[in-house]
Amino acid sequence: ASMRRVAHYDYWSNKVRRSIIQDTRADLLIYGMADGQIEEAARRYQQERSLEGIPGTVVMSKEQPEDAVILQEGADVIKDKAELLKFYKSFYRHRRSVLTQPVNKRFLVHYPQDFTDAQKKLEAVYRLPFTRRPHPIYKEQIPAYTMIRDSVNVHRGCVSGCSFCSLGLHQGKQIISRSKESVLAEIEEIKQTKGFKGHITDIG
């Protein structure tokens, strides 16, 4: 859903498609790693409050937000490749602002990710008691898991915009690094896991 949160080129159908939130008619689309957004959305849902305005989410709204950057009309972007290119240029240039796109008398509203206390929040995630194991449904060995089993993620985000990669679109173009203490604490946990052979395979 992160990659399809706005109008996008779909490789399977070989055409430009509208946001997946329009196709699914969902109340909320959460993009990125979604650590905090899920908690906030659940809290608001429980309190029967509006889901609009949560950083790192997309909603369909009847009203256009004030002070939002207005993107190209949705129908124009789908029909015209030149408009699609203009759209993505605006989308990337104003990614830290609230964005809105007129679609069928409604408005797709894209709220930017919140990077306040980003390192603190990221390190809190990595303190959670993950098993570091594949889901039990998998009975055969997973080659990709074997490669990353004893690896450590030290940051999120990417400043580049490579056409073959979606990392910047997913995690943001701002680098969020973990502290040395946080990384070493995870390595200590890895050392205690069954089957550890004494080699951290990747820090990346």
C-alpha positions as CSV (number, residue, x, y, z in Angstrom):
1,A,0.0,0.0,0.0
2,S,2.9,2.4,0.7
3,M,4.0,2.2,-3.0
4,R,0.4,2.7,-4.2
5,R,-0.8,5.4,-1.9
6,V,-1.0,8.0,-4.7
7,A,-1.5,7.6,-8.5
8,H,1.2,5.3,-9.7
9,Y,2.4,3.2,-12.7
10,D,1.4,-0.4,-12.2
11,Y,3.7,-3.0,-13.7
12,W,1.2,-5.8,-13.7
13,S,-1.4,-4.0,-15.7
14,N,1.0,-1.8,-17.6
15,K,-1.0,1.4,-16.9
16,V,-1.2,4.3,-14.5
17,R,-3.7,3.5,-11.7
18,R,-5.2,5.7,-9.0
19,S,-4.4,5.4,-5.3
20,I,-5.2,2.1,-3.8
21,I,-7.3,3.8,-1.1
22,Q,-9.8,4.8,-3.8
23,D,-10.0,1.2,-5.1
24,T,-10.4,-0.3,-1.6
25,R,-12.5,2.4,-0.2
26,A,-10.6,2.1,3.1
27,D,-10.9,4.6,5.8
28,L,-7.2,5.0,6.2
29,L,-4.0,4.1,4.4
30,I,-0.8,3.9,6.6
31,Y,2.5,4.1,4.7
32,G,6.1,3.6,5.7
33,M,7.2,1.4,8.6
34,A,4.0,2.4,10.4
35,D,5.3,1.8,14.0
36,G,3.6,4.8,15.6
37,Q,0.7,5.3,13.1
38,I,-0.8,1.9,13.9
39,E,-0.9,2.8,17.6
40,E,-2.4,6.2,17.0
41,A,-5.0,4.9,14.6
42,A,-6.1,2.2,17.0
43,R,-6.3,4.7,19.8
44,R,-8.5,7.1,17.8
45,Y,-10.6,4.2,16.5
46,Q,-11.2,3.1,20.1
47,Q,-12.1,6.6,21.1
48,E,-14.4,7.0,18.0
49,R,-12.3,10.0,16.9
50,S,-11.4,11.1,13.3
51,L,-8.5,9.3,11.6
52,E,-7.6,12.5,9.7
53,G,-4.3,14.2,10.4
54,I,-2.2,11.2,11.5
55,P,1.4,11.7,10.2
56,G,2.4,9.0,7.7
57,T,-1.2,8.3,6.5
58,V,-3.5,9.0,3.5
59,V,-7.2,9.6,3.7
60,M,-10.0,10.5,1.4
61,S,-11.8,13.7,2.5
62,K,-14.8,15.7,1.5
63,E,-12.9,18.9,2.2
64,Q,-9.6,20.3,1.0
65,P,-7.3,21.0,4.0
66,E,-6.1,24.5,4.5
67,D,-2.4,25.3,3.6
68,A,-2.0,22.0,1.7
69,V,0.0,21.8,-1.4
70,I,-2.4,21.0,-4.3
71,L,-1.3,18.3,-6.7
72,Q,-2.5,17.7,-10.2
73,E,-6.0,16.4,-10.7
74,G,-6.2,12.7,-10.3
75,A,-8.0,12.0,-13.6
76,D,-5.4,14.1,-15.5
77,V,-2.5,12.2,-14.0
78,I,-4.0,8.8,-15.0
79,K,-4.6,9.9,-18.6
80,D,-1.5,11.9,-19.4
81,K,2.1,10.7,-18.9
82,A,3.4,14.3,-18.9
83,E,1.0,15.1,-16.0
84,L,2.2,12.0,-14.2
85,L,5.8,13.2,-14.3
86,K,4.8,16.7,-13.1
87,F,2.8,15.0,-10.4
88,Y,5.7,13.0,-9.1
89,K,8.0,16.0,-9.3
90,S,5.6,18.0,-7.1
91,F,5.1,15.0,-4.8
92,Y,8.8,14.6,-4.1
93,R,9.5,18.3,-3.9
94,H,6.8,18.9,-1.3
95,R,7.0,15.6,0.5
96,R,7.3,17.2,4.0
97,S,4.1,19.2,3.5
98,V,0.4,18.1,3.6
99,L,-0.5,17.2,0.0
100,T,-3.9,17.0,-1.5
101,Q,-5.1,15.8,-4.9
102,P,-8.6,16.5,-6.2
103,V,-10.3,13.3,-7.3
104,N,-13.9,12.9,-8.3
105,K,-15.2,15.8,-6.2
106,R,-13.3,14.6,-3.2
107,F,-9.7,15.1,-2.0
108,L,-7.0,12.5,-1.4
109,V,-5.0,13.9,1.5
110,H,-1.4,12.8,2.1
111,Y,0.0,13.6,5.6
112,P,3.8,13.7,5.8
113,Q,5.8,11.4,8.1
114,D,6.7,12.9,11.5
115,F,10.5,12.8,12.2
116,T,10.2,14.4,15.7
117,D,12.4,12.4,18.2
118,A,12.9,9.9,15.3
119,Q,16.0,8.2,16.7
120,K,14.4,7.7,20.1
121,K,11.3,6.2,18.5
122,L,13.4,4.0,16.2
123,E,15.4,2.6,19.1
124,A,12.3,1.9,21.1
125,V,11.1,-0.4,18.2
126,Y,14.4,-2.3,18.3
127,R,14.1,-2.8,22.1
128,L,10.9,-4.8,21.5
129,P,11.3,-8.6,22.1
130,F,11.4,-9.8,18.5
131,T,12.0,-13.6,18.0
132,R,14.2,-12.9,15.0
133,R,12.8,-16.1,13.5
134,P,10.6,-16.8,10.4
135,H,6.9,-17.3,11.0
136,P,6.2,-20.9,12.0
137,I,4.1,-21.4,8.8
138,Y,7.4,-21.7,6.9
139,K,8.6,-25.3,7.1
140,E,11.5,-25.2,4.6
141,Q,14.6,-23.1,4.9
142,I,14.3,-19.6,3.5
143,P,17.5,-18.5,1.7
144,A,16.8,-14.8,2.2
145,Y,16.4,-15.4,6.0
146,T,19.7,-17.3,6.1
147,M,21.4,-14.3,4.6
148,I,20.0,-11.7,7.0
149,R,19.5,-13.8,10.2
150,D,22.5,-12.3,12.0
151,S,22.4,-8.8,10.5
152,V,21.6,-5.5,12.2
153,N,19.7,-2.5,10.8
154,V,21.4,0.7,11.9
155,H,19.2,3.3,10.1
156,R,16.1,4.0,8.1
157,G,15.6,6.2,5.1
158,C,17.6,6.9,1.9
159,V,18.5,10.2,0.3
160,S,18.7,8.8,-3.2
161,G,15.9,8.3,-5.6
162,C,16.9,5.3,-7.7
163,S,14.3,4.3,-10.2
164,F,14.6,0.6,-9.2
165,C,14.2,1.1,-5.5
166,S,11.3,2.2,-3.3
167,L,13.1,2.7,0.0
168,G,13.0,6.5,-0.1
169,L,9.3,6.5,-0.9
170,H,8.6,4.0,1.8
171,Q,10.9,5.1,4.7
172,G,11.5,8.7,3.7
173,K,14.5,10.5,2.4
174,Q,15.7,11.6,5.8
175,I,18.3,9.3,7.4
176,I,17.4,8.2,10.9
177,S,20.4,6.5,12.6
178,R,20.4,4.4,15.7
179,S,23.0,5.1,18.4
180,K,26.1,3.0,18.8
181,E,24.7,1.8,22.2
182,S,21.4,0.7,20.6
183,V,23.3,-1.3,17.9
184,L,25.6,-3.0,20.4
185,A,22.7,-3.9,22.6
186,E,21.1,-5.8,19.7
187,I,24.3,-7.5,18.9
188,E,24.5,-8.7,22.5
189,E,21.0,-10.2,22.0
190,I,22.0,-11.9,18.8
191,K,25.0,-13.5,20.5
192,Q,22.6,-15.3,22.9
193,T,20.5,-16.7,20.1
194,K,20.6,-20.4,19.3
195,G,22.7,-21.2,16.3
196,F,24.8,-18.0,16.3
197,K,28.2,-18.7,14.8
198,G,30.0,-15.7,16.1
199,H,29.7,-13.5,13.0
200,I,27.5,-10.5,12.4
201,T,26.8,-10.9,8.7
202,D,25.8,-7.4,7.9
203,I,25.4,-3.9,9.4
204,G,23.4,-1.8,7.1
